[in-house]
Amino acid sequence: MNKIYNKKLKQGSKNWLYKHINDKFVQQREAHGYRSRSAFKLLEMQKKFKIFNNNSYILDLGCVPGGWSQILGKKVTKGKILALDILNMKKIENVEFILGDFSEEINQQKIFQAFNKKIDAVISDMASNTTGNKHLDSFKTGELCLLAMDFSKKILNKNGVFLSKLFMGASFKLIEKKANEYFKKVSFFKPTSSRKDSKELYIFCKNVIS
């Protein structure tokens, strides 16, 4: 059993650290060489929803540190993967990267130019920086989801997939409403690899309504 030796940590921090280092997905992440445990979430959702195939054209928003891009880089070798984040990301084979905010017009133009066609999937694991206020954090992450959904409507082909993180909170109903206006199929899913005490949820949307 791992022990926590730093006596200066507050009890809440000690509890989080204890759960983190004993988390089986954290341990498996290290064994597989994934950059984040979120890689297992994408693998689980791919198994359930069949989000991509070897020929897919995919945009990975909020990609850092690269857990999802690692999976895509290995499984999508004949398509195209473009990842974007406001933080820099170390190179991943078969993945192109843009440093910037996807909501800015200049970066949206870069995305359109990079693909030069409508694409198969927009996936987003974006979350706002935590403030300590769970309601505010949930709202801000919901806003990111809505912005990504708006952009996906512009760039996805008619059979396209939109997959995004959100948190249960004030934005949920608005996200659900907009998703049903934009897509023919809408589902919500919580991967088993998400922490049980987290309000994290993923929305899966498919088939753009023209």
mmCIF file of the C-alpha atoms, coordinates in Angstrom:
data_MODEL
# 
_entry.id   MODEL 
# 
loop_
_atom_site.group_PDB 
_atom_site.id 
_atom_site.type_symbol 
_atom_site.label_atom_id 
_atom_site.label_alt_id 
_atom_site.label_comp_id 
_atom_site.label_asym_id 
_atom_site.label_entity_id 
_atom_site.label_seq_id 
_atom_site.pdbx_PDB_ins_code 
_atom_site.Cartn_x 
_atom_site.Cartn_y 
_atom_site.Cartn_z 
_atom_site.occupancy 
_atom_site.B_iso_or_equiv 
_atom_site.pdbx_formal_charge 
_atom_site.auth_seq_id 
_atom_site.auth_comp_id 
_atom_site.auth_asym_id 
_atom_site.auth_atom_id 
_atom_site.pdbx_PDB_model_num 
ATOM 1   C CA . MET A 1 1   ? 0.000   0.000  0.000   1.00 0.00 ? 1   MET A CA 1 
ATOM 2   C CA . ASN A 1 2   ? 1.284   3.449  -0.880  1.00 0.00 ? 2   ASN A CA 1 
ATOM 3   C CA . LYS A 1 3   ? 1.765   5.874  1.988   1.00 0.00 ? 3   LYS A CA 1 
ATOM 4   C CA . ILE A 1 4   ? 1.586   9.657  2.102   1.00 0.00 ? 4   ILE A CA 1 
ATOM 5   C CA . TYR A 1 5   ? 4.512   11.161 3.970   1.00 0.00 ? 5   TYR A CA 1 
ATOM 6   C CA . ASN A 1 6   ? 4.004   14.895 3.529   1.00 0.00 ? 6   ASN A CA 1 
ATOM 7   C CA . LYS A 1 7   ? 2.609   15.925 6.914   1.00 0.00 ? 7   LYS A CA 1 
ATOM 8   C CA . LYS A 1 8   ? 2.089   19.533 5.739   1.00 0.00 ? 8   LYS A CA 1 
ATOM 9   C CA . LEU A 1 9   ? -0.733  18.539 3.376   1.00 0.00 ? 9   LEU A CA 1 
ATOM 10  C CA . LYS A 1 10  ? -4.271  19.282 4.538   1.00 0.00 ? 10  LYS A CA 1 
ATOM 11  C CA . GLN A 1 11  ? -6.490  16.266 5.166   1.00 0.00 ? 11  GLN A CA 1 
ATOM 12  C CA . GLY A 1 12  ? -8.573  16.899 2.025   1.00 0.00 ? 12  GLY A CA 1 
ATOM 13  C CA . SER A 1 13  ? -5.416  16.984 -0.083  1.00 0.00 ? 13  SER A CA 1 
ATOM 14  C CA . LYS A 1 14  ? -4.126  13.821 1.592   1.00 0.00 ? 14  LYS A CA 1 
ATOM 15  C CA . ASN A 1 15  ? -7.388  12.038 0.833   1.00 0.00 ? 15  ASN A CA 1 
ATOM 16  C CA . TRP A 1 16  ? -7.254  13.099 -2.839  1.00 0.00 ? 16  TRP A CA 1 
ATOM 17  C CA . LEU A 1 17  ? -3.597  12.061 -3.136  1.00 0.00 ? 17  LEU A CA 1 
ATOM 18  C CA . TYR A 1 18  ? -4.289  8.708  -1.501  1.00 0.00 ? 18  TYR A CA 1 
ATOM 19  C CA . LYS A 1 19  ? -7.159  7.984  -3.909  1.00 0.00 ? 19  LYS A CA 1 
ATOM 20  C CA . HIS A 1 20  ? -5.065  9.189  -6.857  1.00 0.00 ? 20  HIS A CA 1 
ATOM 21  C CA . ILE A 1 21  ? -2.033  6.999  -6.265  1.00 0.00 ? 21  ILE A CA 1 
ATOM 22  C CA . ASN A 1 22  ? -4.231  3.966  -5.539  1.00 0.00 ? 22  ASN A CA 1 
ATOM 23  C CA . ASP A 1 23  ? -6.489  4.552  -8.562  1.00 0.00 ? 23  ASP A CA 1 
ATOM 24  C CA . LYS A 1 24  ? -6.282  1.494  -10.830 1.00 0.00 ? 24  LYS A CA 1 
ATOM 25  C CA . PHE A 1 25  ? -6.644  3.663  -13.939 1.00 0.00 ? 25  PHE A CA 1 
ATOM 26  C CA . VAL A 1 26  ? -3.734  5.844  -12.833 1.00 0.00 ? 26  VAL A CA 1 
ATOM 27  C CA . GLN A 1 27  ? -1.679  2.704  -12.358 1.00 0.00 ? 27  GLN A CA 1 
ATOM 28  C CA . GLN A 1 28  ? -2.758  1.312  -15.746 1.00 0.00 ? 28  GLN A CA 1 
ATOM 29  C CA . ARG A 1 29  ? -2.009  4.666  -17.379 1.00 0.00 ? 29  ARG A CA 1 
ATOM 30  C CA . GLU A 1 30  ? 1.568   4.406  -16.202 1.00 0.00 ? 30  GLU A CA 1 
ATOM 31  C CA . ALA A 1 31  ? 1.794   0.792  -17.366 1.00 0.00 ? 31  ALA A CA 1 
ATOM 32  C CA . HIS A 1 32  ? 0.519   1.665  -20.860 1.00 0.00 ? 32  HIS A CA 1 
ATOM 33  C CA . GLY A 1 33  ? 2.519   4.875  -21.129 1.00 0.00 ? 33  GLY A CA 1 
ATOM 34  C CA . TYR A 1 34  ? -0.550  7.077  -21.599 1.00 0.00 ? 34  TYR A CA 1 
ATOM 35  C CA . ARG A 1 35  ? -0.182  10.746 -20.787 1.00 0.00 ? 35  ARG A CA 1 
ATOM 36  C CA . SER A 1 36  ? -3.464  10.852 -18.838 1.00 0.00 ? 36  SER A CA 1 
ATOM 37  C CA . ARG A 1 37  ? -6.055  8.460  -17.416 1.00 0.00 ? 37  ARG A CA 1 
ATOM 38  C CA . SER A 1 38  ? -8.595  10.077 -19.747 1.00 0.00 ? 38  SER A CA 1 
ATOM 39  C CA . ALA A 1 39  ? -7.225  7.775  -22.460 1.00 0.00 ? 39  ALA A CA 1 
ATOM 40  C CA . PHE A 1 40  ? -9.282  4.986  -20.899 1.00 0.00 ? 40  PHE A CA 1 
ATOM 41  C CA . LYS A 1 41  ? -12.421 7.137  -21.094 1.00 0.00 ? 41  LYS A CA 1 
ATOM 42  C CA . LEU A 1 42  ? -12.008 7.560  -24.840 1.00 0.00 ? 42  LEU A CA 1 
ATOM 43  C CA . LEU A 1 43  ? -11.327 3.850  -25.318 1.00 0.00 ? 43  LEU A CA 1 
ATOM 44  C CA . GLU A 1 44  ? -14.486 3.012  -23.385 1.00 0.00 ? 44  GLU A CA 1 
ATOM 45  C CA . MET A 1 45  ? -16.599 5.498  -25.344 1.00 0.00 ? 45  MET A CA 1 
ATOM 46  C CA . GLN A 1 46  ? -15.125 4.273  -28.640 1.00 0.00 ? 46  GLN A CA 1 
ATOM 47  C CA . LYS A 1 47  ? -16.185 0.740  -27.745 1.00 0.00 ? 47  LYS A CA 1 
ATOM 48  C CA . LYS A 1 48  ? -19.730 1.924  -26.971 1.00 0.00 ? 48  LYS A CA 1 
ATOM 49  C CA . PHE A 1 49  ? -20.319 4.533  -29.674 1.00 0.00 ? 49  PHE A CA 1 
ATOM 50  C CA . LYS A 1 50  ? -17.864 3.678  -32.507 1.00 0.00 ? 50  LYS A CA 1 
ATOM 51  C CA . ILE A 1 51  ? -16.713 7.298  -32.730 1.00 0.00 ? 51  ILE A CA 1 
ATOM 52  C CA . PHE A 1 52  ? -13.904 6.832  -35.260 1.00 0.00 ? 52  PHE A CA 1 
ATOM 53  C CA . ASN A 1 53  ? -12.237 4.379  -37.619 1.00 0.00 ? 53  ASN A CA 1 
ATOM 54  C CA . ASN A 1 54  ? -8.875  4.133  -39.331 1.00 0.00 ? 54  ASN A CA 1 
ATOM 55  C CA . ASN A 1 55  ? -9.882  6.674  -42.025 1.00 0.00 ? 55  ASN A CA 1 
ATOM 56  C CA . SER A 1 56  ? -11.529 9.305  -39.814 1.00 0.00 ? 56  SER A CA 1 
ATOM 57  C CA . TYR A 1 57  ? -10.841 13.021 -39.900 1.00 0.00 ? 57  TYR A CA 1 
ATOM 58  C CA . ILE A 1 58  ? -10.924 14.186 -36.282 1.00 0.00 ? 58  ILE A CA 1 
ATOM 59  C CA . LEU A 1 59  ? -10.507 17.413 -34.319 1.00 0.00 ? 59  LEU A CA 1 
ATOM 60  C CA . ASP A 1 60  ? -9.349  16.955 -30.702 1.00 0.00 ? 60  ASP A CA 1 
ATOM 61  C CA . LEU A 1 61  ? -10.107 20.098 -28.657 1.00 0.00 ? 61  LEU A CA 1 
ATOM 62  C CA . GLY A 1 62  ? -8.446  20.730 -25.292 1.00 0.00 ? 62  GLY A CA 1 
ATOM 63  C CA . CYS A 1 63  ? -5.986  17.963 -26.084 1.00 0.00 ? 63  CYS A CA 1 
ATOM 64  C CA . VAL A 1 64  ? -3.241  18.598 -23.485 1.00 0.00 ? 64  VAL A CA 1 
ATOM 65  C CA . PRO A 1 65  ? -1.553  16.550 -22.113 1.00 0.00 ? 65  PRO A CA 1 
ATOM 66  C CA . GLY A 1 66  ? -2.466  14.272 -25.022 1.00 0.00 ? 66  GLY A CA 1 
ATOM 67  C CA . GLY A 1 67  ? -4.201  11.175 -23.654 1.00 0.00 ? 67  GLY A CA 1 
ATOM 68  C CA . TRP A 1 68  ? -6.918  11.203 -26.321 1.00 0.00 ? 68  TRP A CA 1 
ATOM 69  C CA . SER A 1 69  ? -4.523  12.199 -29.097 1.00 0.00 ? 69  SER A CA 1 
ATOM 70  C CA . GLN A 1 70  ? -2.293  9.229  -28.209 1.00 0.00 ? 70  GLN A CA 1 
ATOM 71  C CA . ILE A 1 71  ? -5.197  6.836  -28.754 1.00 0.00 ? 71  ILE A CA 1 
ATOM 72  C CA . LEU A 1 72  ? -6.154  8.520  -32.019 1.00 0.00 ? 72  LEU A CA 1 
ATOM 73  C CA . GLY A 1 73  ? -2.572  8.569  -33.256 1.00 0.00 ? 73  GLY A CA 1 
ATOM 74  C CA . LYS A 1 74  ? -2.383  4.779  -32.911 1.00 0.00 ? 74  LYS A CA 1 
ATOM 75  C CA . LYS A 1 75  ? -5.840  3.898  -34.254 1.00 0.00 ? 75  LYS A CA 1 
ATOM 76  C CA . VAL A 1 76  ? -6.355  6.477  -37.028 1.00 0.00 ? 76  VAL A CA 1 
ATOM 77  C CA . THR A 1 77  ? -3.468  6.046  -39.452 1.00 0.00 ? 77  THR A CA 1 
ATOM 78  C CA . LYS A 1 78  ? -5.150  6.724  -42.812 1.00 0.00 ? 78  LYS A CA 1 
ATOM 79  C CA . GLY A 1 79  ? -7.244  9.726  -41.829 1.00 0.00 ? 79  GLY A CA 1 
ATOM 80  C CA . LYS A 1 80  ? -6.209  13.005 -40.243 1.00 0.00 ? 80  LYS A CA 1 
ATOM 81  C CA . ILE A 1 81  ? -5.999  14.094 -36.608 1.00 0.00 ? 81  ILE A CA 1 
ATOM 82  C CA . LEU A 1 82  ? -5.712  17.742 -35.620 1.00 0.00 ? 82  LEU A CA 1 
ATOM 83  C CA . ALA A 1 83  ? -5.335  18.620 -31.949 1.00 0.00 ? 83  ALA A CA 1 
ATOM 84  C CA . LEU A 1 84  ? -5.651  22.083 -30.417 1.00 0.00 ? 84  LEU A CA 1 
ATOM 85  C CA . ASP A 1 85  ? -5.099  23.596 -26.981 1.00 0.00 ? 85  ASP A CA 1 
ATOM 86  C CA . ILE A 1 86  ? -4.139  26.884 -25.331 1.00 0.00 ? 86  ILE A CA 1 
ATOM 87  C CA . LEU A 1 87  ? -1.212  24.976 -23.768 1.00 0.00 ? 87  LEU A CA 1 
ATOM 88  C CA . ASN A 1 88  ? 1.616   23.433 -25.744 1.00 0.00 ? 88  ASN A CA 1 
ATOM 89  C CA . MET A 1 89  ? 1.681   19.678 -26.295 1.00 0.00 ? 89  MET A CA 1 
ATOM 90  C CA . LYS A 1 90  ? 4.643   17.396 -26.874 1.00 0.00 ? 90  LYS A CA 1 
ATOM 91  C CA . LYS A 1 91  ? 4.667   15.808 -30.314 1.00 0.00 ? 91  LYS A CA 1 
ATOM 92  C CA . ILE A 1 92  ? 2.525   12.717 -30.904 1.00 0.00 ? 92  ILE A CA 1 
ATOM 93  C CA . GLU A 1 93  ? 2.985   10.608 -34.029 1.00 0.00 ? 93  GLU A CA 1 
ATOM 94  C CA . ASN A 1 94  ? 0.240   11.041 -36.663 1.00 0.00 ? 94  ASN A CA 1 
ATOM 95  C CA . VAL A 1 95  ? -1.176  14.089 -34.847 1.00 0.00 ? 95  VAL A CA 1 
ATOM 96  C CA . GLU A 1 96  ? -0.934  17.693 -36.040 1.00 0.00 ? 96  GLU A CA 1 
ATOM 97  C CA . PHE A 1 97  ? -1.120  20.375 -33.350 1.00 0.00 ? 97  PHE A CA 1 
ATOM 98  C CA . ILE A 1 98  ? -2.270  23.998 -33.210 1.00 0.00 ? 98  ILE A CA 1 
ATOM 99  C CA . LEU A 1 99  ? -1.443  26.141 -30.191 1.00 0.00 ? 99  LEU A CA 1 
ATOM 100 C CA . GLY A 1 100 ? -4.335  28.501 -29.528 1.00 0.00 ? 100 GLY A CA 1 
ATOM 101 C CA . ASP A 1 101 ? -7.923  29.107 -28.465 1.00 0.00 ? 101 ASP A CA 1 
ATOM 102 C CA . PHE A 1 102 ? -10.360 27.321 -30.798 1.00 0.00 ? 102 PHE A CA 1 
ATOM 103 C CA . SER A 1 103 ? -13.017 30.004 -30.253 1.00 0.00 ? 103 SER A CA 1 
ATOM 104 C CA . GLU A 1 104 ? -10.843 32.675 -31.892 1.00 0.00 ? 104 GLU A CA 1 
ATOM 105 C CA . GLU A 1 105 ? -11.563 33.299 -35.568 1.00 0.00 ? 105 GLU A CA 1 
ATOM 106 C CA . ILE A 1 106 ? -7.918  33.036 -36.603 1.00 0.00 ? 106 ILE A CA 1 
ATOM 107 C CA . ASN A 1 107 ? -7.629  29.538 -35.137 1.00 0.00 ? 107 ASN A CA 1 
ATOM 108 C CA . GLN A 1 108 ? -10.936 28.419 -36.611 1.00 0.00 ? 108 GLN A CA 1 
ATOM 109 C CA . GLN A 1 109 ? -9.627  29.438 -40.026 1.00 0.00 ? 109 GLN A CA 1 
ATOM 110 C CA . LYS A 1 110 ? -6.470  27.384 -39.371 1.00 0.00 ? 110 LYS A CA 1 
ATOM 111 C CA . ILE A 1 111 ? -8.647  24.383 -38.541 1.00 0.00 ? 111 ILE A CA 1 
ATOM 112 C CA . PHE A 1 112 ? -10.722 24.732 -41.717 1.00 0.00 ? 112 PHE A CA 1 
ATOM 113 C CA . GLN A 1 113 ? -7.578  25.129 -43.810 1.00 0.00 ? 113 GLN A CA 1 
ATOM 114 C CA . ALA A 1 114 ? -5.877  22.115 -42.191 1.00 0.00 ? 114 ALA A CA 1 
ATOM 115 C CA . PHE A 1 115 ? -8.753  19.787 -43.060 1.00 0.00 ? 115 PHE A CA 1 
ATOM 116 C CA . ASN A 1 116 ? -10.024 21.498 -46.224 1.00 0.00 ? 116 ASN A CA 1 
ATOM 117 C CA . LYS A 1 117 ? -13.228 19.420 -45.957 1.00 0.00 ? 117 LYS A CA 1 
ATOM 118 C CA . LYS A 1 118 ? -16.079 18.569 -43.604 1.00 0.00 ? 118 LYS A CA 1 
ATOM 119 C CA . ILE A 1 119 ? -14.848 16.138 -40.962 1.00 0.00 ? 119 ILE A CA 1 
ATOM 120 C CA . ASP A 1 120 ? -16.059 13.019 -39.140 1.00 0.00 ? 120 ASP A CA 1 
ATOM 121 C CA . ALA A 1 121 ? -15.703 13.918 -35.467 1.00 0.00 ? 121 ALA A CA 1 
ATOM 122 C CA . VAL A 1 122 ? -15.078 16.747 -33.025 1.00 0.00 ? 122 VAL A CA 1 
ATOM 123 C CA . ILE A 1 123 ? -14.079 15.481 -29.597 1.00 0.00 ? 123 ILE A CA 1 
ATOM 124 C CA . SER A 1 124 ? -13.533 17.688 -26.581 1.00 0.00 ? 124 SER A CA 1 
ATOM 125 C CA . ASP A 1 125 ? -12.203 16.920 -23.116 1.00 0.00 ? 125 ASP A CA 1 
ATOM 126 C CA . MET A 1 126 ? -11.982 20.619 -22.286 1.00 0.00 ? 126 MET A CA 1 
ATOM 127 C CA . ALA A 1 127 ? -12.653 21.826 -18.754 1.00 0.00 ? 127 ALA A CA 1 
ATOM 128 C CA . SER A 1 128 ? -12.220 25.278 -17.251 1.00 0.00 ? 128 SER A CA 1 
ATOM 129 C CA . ASN A 1 129 ? -9.547  25.942 -14.668 1.00 0.00 ? 129 ASN A CA 1 
ATOM 130 C CA . THR A 1 130 ? -10.960 25.150 -11.244 1.00 0.00 ? 130 THR A CA 1 
ATOM 131 C CA . THR A 1 131 ? -11.838 28.064 -8.954  1.00 0.00 ? 131 THR A CA 1 
ATOM 132 C CA . GLY A 1 132 ? -12.958 26.078 -5.919  1.00 0.00 ? 132 GLY A CA 1 
ATOM 133 C CA . ASN A 1 133 ? -16.565 27.007 -6.682  1.00 0.00 ? 133 ASN A CA 1 
ATOM 134 C CA . LYS A 1 134 ? -18.101 23.828 -8.140  1.00 0.00 ? 134 LYS A CA 1 
ATOM 135 C CA . HIS A 1 135 ? -21.145 25.618 -9.542  1.00 0.00 ? 135 HIS A CA 1 
ATOM 136 C CA . LEU A 1 136 ? -18.986 28.195 -11.330 1.00 0.00 ? 136 LEU A CA 1 
ATOM 137 C CA . ASP A 1 137 ? -16.588 25.530 -12.624 1.00 0.00 ? 137 ASP A CA 1 
ATOM 138 C CA . SER A 1 138 ? -19.513 23.496 -13.943 1.00 0.00 ? 138 SER A CA 1 
ATOM 139 C CA . PHE A 1 139 ? -20.972 26.565 -15.666 1.00 0.00 ? 139 PHE A CA 1 
ATOM 140 C CA . LYS A 1 140 ? -17.657 27.534 -17.306 1.00 0.00 ? 140 LYS A CA 1 
ATOM 141 C CA . THR A 1 141 ? -17.028 24.005 -18.557 1.00 0.00 ? 141 THR A CA 1 
ATOM 142 C CA . GLY A 1 142 ? -20.600 23.958 -19.875 1.00 0.00 ? 142 GLY A CA 1 
ATOM 143 C CA . GLU A 1 143 ? -19.866 27.145 -21.812 1.00 0.00 ? 143 GLU A CA 1 
ATOM 144 C CA . LEU A 1 144 ? -16.857 25.464 -23.417 1.00 0.00 ? 144 LEU A CA 1 
ATOM 145 C CA . CYS A 1 145 ? -19.054 22.527 -24.395 1.00 0.00 ? 145 CYS A CA 1 
ATOM 146 C CA . LEU A 1 146 ? -21.600 24.866 -25.996 1.00 0.00 ? 146 LEU A CA 1 
ATOM 147 C CA . LEU A 1 147 ? -18.921 26.749 -27.924 1.00 0.00 ? 147 LEU A CA 1 
ATOM 148 C CA . ALA A 1 148 ? -17.434 23.471 -29.172 1.00 0.00 ? 148 ALA A CA 1 
ATOM 149 C CA . MET A 1 149 ? -20.895 22.289 -30.189 1.00 0.00 ? 149 MET A CA 1 
ATOM 150 C CA . ASP A 1 150 ? -21.495 25.488 -32.183 1.00 0.00 ? 150 ASP A CA 1 
ATOM 151 C CA . PHE A 1 151 ? -18.199 25.031 -33.984 1.00 0.00 ? 151 PHE A CA 1 
ATOM 152 C CA . SER A 1 152 ? -18.849 21.348 -34.638 1.00 0.00 ? 152 SER A CA 1 
ATOM 153 C CA . LYS A 1 153 ? -22.070 22.286 -36.458 1.00 0.00 ? 153 LYS A CA 1 
ATOM 154 C CA . LYS A 1 154 ? -19.941 24.248 -38.930 1.00 0.00 ? 154 LYS A CA 1 
ATOM 155 C CA . ILE A 1 155 ? -17.251 21.657 -39.595 1.00 0.00 ? 155 ILE A CA 1 
ATOM 156 C CA . LEU A 1 156 ? -18.876 18.220 -39.257 1.00 0.00 ? 156 LEU A CA 1 
ATOM 157 C CA . ASN A 1 157 ? -20.225 16.259 -42.201 1.00 0.00 ? 157 ASN A CA 1 
ATOM 158 C CA . LYS A 1 158 ? -23.848 15.077 -42.112 1.00 0.00 ? 158 LYS A CA 1 
ATOM 159 C CA . ASN A 1 159 ? -22.909 11.822 -40.364 1.00 0.00 ? 159 ASN A CA 1 
ATOM 160 C CA . GLY A 1 160 ? -20.493 13.575 -38.008 1.00 0.00 ? 160 GLY A CA 1 
ATOM 161 C CA . VAL A 1 161 ? -19.964 12.928 -34.297 1.00 0.00 ? 161 VAL A CA 1 
ATOM 162 C CA . PHE A 1 162 ? -19.623 15.449 -31.487 1.00 0.00 ? 162 PHE A CA 1 
ATOM 163 C CA . LEU A 1 163 ? -18.296 14.172 -28.148 1.00 0.00 ? 163 LEU A CA 1 
ATOM 164 C CA . SER A 1 164 ? -17.714 16.513 -25.216 1.00 0.00 ? 164 SER A CA 1 
ATOM 165 C CA . LYS A 1 165 ? -17.144 16.630 -21.502 1.00 0.00 ? 165 LYS A CA 1 
ATOM 166 C CA . LEU A 1 166 ? -19.552 18.511 -19.263 1.00 0.00 ? 166 LEU A CA 1 
ATOM 167 C CA . PHE A 1 167 ? -20.465 18.560 -15.586 1.00 0.00 ? 167 PHE A CA 1 
ATOM 168 C CA . MET A 1 168 ? -23.933 18.162 -14.143 1.00 0.00 ? 168 MET A CA 1 
ATOM 169 C CA . GLY A 1 169 ? -25.075 21.647 -13.232 1.00 0.00 ? 169 GLY A CA 1 
ATOM 170 C CA . ALA A 1 170 ? -26.801 24.808 -14.402 1.00 0.00 ? 170 ALA A CA 1 
ATOM 171 C CA . SER A 1 171 ? -25.782 24.404 -18.068 1.00 0.00 ? 171 SER A CA 1 
ATOM 172 C CA . PHE A 1 172 ? -27.026 20.830 -18.494 1.00 0.00 ? 172 PHE A CA 1 
ATOM 173 C CA . LYS A 1 173 ? -30.539 21.601 -19.776 1.00 0.00 ? 173 LYS A CA 1 
ATOM 174 C CA . LEU A 1 174 ? -29.243 24.211 -22.224 1.00 0.00 ? 174 LEU A CA 1 
ATOM 175 C CA . ILE A 1 175 ? -26.625 21.791 -23.553 1.00 0.00 ? 175 ILE A CA 1 
ATOM 176 C CA . GLU A 1 176 ? -29.245 19.069 -23.953 1.00 0.00 ? 176 GLU A CA 1 
ATOM 177 C CA . LYS A 1 177 ? -31.641 21.457 -25.728 1.00 0.00 ? 177 LYS A CA 1 
ATOM 178 C CA . LYS A 1 178 ? -29.032 22.743 -28.175 1.00 0.00 ? 178 LYS A CA 1 
ATOM 179 C CA . ALA A 1 179 ? -27.739 19.226 -28.863 1.00 0.00 ? 179 ALA A CA 1 
ATOM 180 C CA . ASN A 1 180 ? -31.218 18.064 -29.856 1.00 0.00 ? 180 ASN A CA 1 
ATOM 181 C CA . GLU A 1 181 ? -31.566 21.075 -32.143 1.00 0.00 ? 181 GLU A CA 1 
ATOM 182 C CA . TYR A 1 182 ? -28.244 20.330 -33.858 1.00 0.00 ? 182 TYR A CA 1 
ATOM 183 C CA . PHE A 1 183 ? -28.142 16.509 -33.980 1.00 0.00 ? 183 PHE A CA 1 
ATOM 184 C CA . LYS A 1 184 ? -30.489 13.606 -34.676 1.00 0.00 ? 184 LYS A CA 1 
ATOM 185 C CA . LYS A 1 185 ? -28.971 11.347 -32.006 1.00 0.00 ? 185 LYS A CA 1 
ATOM 186 C CA . VAL A 1 186 ? -28.022 12.544 -28.497 1.00 0.00 ? 186 VAL A CA 1 
ATOM 187 C CA . SER A 1 187 ? -26.841 10.421 -25.572 1.00 0.00 ? 187 SER A CA 1 
ATOM 188 C CA . PHE A 1 188 ? -25.209 11.066 -22.204 1.00 0.00 ? 188 PHE A CA 1 
ATOM 189 C CA . PHE A 1 189 ? -22.643 8.688  -20.762 1.00 0.00 ? 189 PHE A CA 1 
ATOM 190 C CA . LYS A 1 190 ? -20.409 8.403  -17.707 1.00 0.00 ? 190 LYS A CA 1 
ATOM 191 C CA . PRO A 1 191 ? -17.425 6.095  -18.321 1.00 0.00 ? 191 PRO A CA 1 
ATOM 192 C CA . THR A 1 192 ? -16.502 3.645  -15.581 1.00 0.00 ? 192 THR A CA 1 
ATOM 193 C CA . SER A 1 193 ? -13.024 5.175  -15.780 1.00 0.00 ? 193 SER A CA 1 
ATOM 194 C CA . SER A 1 194 ? -14.436 8.505  -14.528 1.00 0.00 ? 194 SER A CA 1 
ATOM 195 C CA . ARG A 1 195 ? -14.033 8.917  -10.793 1.00 0.00 ? 195 ARG A CA 1 
ATOM 196 C CA . LYS A 1 196 ? -17.195 7.866  -8.964  1.00 0.00 ? 196 LYS A CA 1 
ATOM 197 C CA . ASP A 1 197 ? -17.367 11.081 -6.912  1.00 0.00 ? 197 ASP A CA 1 
ATOM 198 C CA . SER A 1 198 ? -17.034 13.282 -10.013 1.00 0.00 ? 198 SER A CA 1 
ATOM 199 C CA . LYS A 1 199 ? -20.030 14.976 -11.672 1.00 0.00 ? 199 LYS A CA 1 
ATOM 200 C CA . GLU A 1 200 ? -18.229 14.559 -14.971 1.00 0.00 ? 200 GLU A CA 1 
ATOM 201 C CA . LEU A 1 201 ? -20.386 13.398 -17.846 1.00 0.00 ? 201 LEU A CA 1 
ATOM 202 C CA . TYR A 1 202 ? -19.955 13.099 -21.615 1.00 0.00 ? 202 TYR A CA 1 
ATOM 203 C CA . ILE A 1 203 ? -22.428 14.007 -24.327 1.00 0.00 ? 203 ILE A CA 1 
ATOM 204 C CA . PHE A 1 204 ? -22.370 11.984 -27.553 1.00 0.00 ? 204 PHE A CA 1 
ATOM 205 C CA . CYS A 1 205 ? -24.125 13.462 -30.580 1.00 0.00 ? 205 CYS A CA 1 
ATOM 206 C CA . LYS A 1 206 ? -24.364 12.106 -34.125 1.00 0.00 ? 206 LYS A CA 1 
ATOM 207 C CA . ASN A 1 207 ? -25.878 13.043 -37.495 1.00 0.00 ? 207 ASN A CA 1 
ATOM 208 C CA . VAL A 1 208 ? -26.022 16.787 -38.036 1.00 0.00 ? 208 VAL A CA 1 
ATOM 209 C CA . ILE A 1 209 ? -29.443 18.292 -38.685 1.00 0.00 ? 209 ILE A CA 1 
ATOM 210 C CA . SER A 1 210 ? -29.128 20.449 -41.802 1.00 0.00 ? 210 SER A CA 1 
# 
